[in-house]
Amino acid sequence: MAAIRVARTFTGKKKVIKMGGAYHGWSDQLVYSLHIPYTKRFEAHGIPEESVANTTECAPGDINSLRKVLEENEKDGGTACVIMEPFGPESGTRMMPFEYCAQARELCDEFDTLLIFDEVVTAFRIGPGGAAGFFGVKPDLTVLGKIVSGGFPMAGGVGGREDIMSCMAAGVQSGKQRAYVGGTLTANPLSCAAGYYAIKEIVEQDAARKAGENADKLCAGLQSLIDKYDLPFVVWNTASIIHFEVSGVMYLSVRDPEIINKISERKKSMEEFGAALTANGVITLAGSRIYTSMADNDETLAETLTAFEEVFSNVEK
Ligand SMILES: Cc1ncc(COP(=O)(O)O)c(C=O)c1O
């Protein structure tokens, strides 16, 4: 919310482009085409239509689609920002070509649009430089969350180019155009301290690399189990983010006339899979994702694989 408000203040433009299927928090303007591209307001209950009047989407990983939406938006005042997860929507569930971020950077410059990286998940998992460092692409603004306060509540942050960030203001300002950003818990000293020390430890202890190695091991173990039980599941990892697809629900297409039935059917199987894992002591993200940490070890990885094996061995084919 803050990054978009700042981008609009700085550029004087209204339109926002997100990738279809991406999640960037639950603000009115961004509950749009969640999970599956082009589903638009499918999940926007309780949100007036006007709230997403300036939200547009492009096809994930398709640079020509981004260009097309940028061009269309030009007819209506232009695009304030393109917001994206650098590894693709939903922590990289939808993978993108390696060169996508660099190409998006070039397009944003061409259209005088700000590039916002949502690194809420990736910042402290990919490495100290986040996904921006990995891809060697500098966004105008970066959004952080979750690990940014080391597990402490009230996690969120936005940073970037000084001239853009200087548009952000809390309290009374006069003379300049300012993006109003604030709230009771903004700049909460405890969260700030938690964040400072969490990031310090993450860097000093090389946490991203260790967490990533744990994910590599877990992913290899899961692949062996999938092979052993001959299941039509897919597993892969990007650093400490492990994806496992048991129903491919997010890969459905709105062009499929059966989509409504398939969404509920496949969502159910994913949720049941997640519930079965929870019953066996492993909490996943909705039965489709696991995030490892540096605190994992051979014992926790073995326990996790035992739980998966219990569930896999009971799958009816
Ligand atoms: C990529 C991404 N952006 C934004 C958010 C929203 O973060 P918060 O729940 O702290 O608003 C999430 C949360 O899952 C996320 O994964």
Residues whose N, C-alpha, C, O or C-beta is under 5 A from the ligand:
A	BS01	LIG	Y23 H24 G25 D118 V120 V121 G145 A155
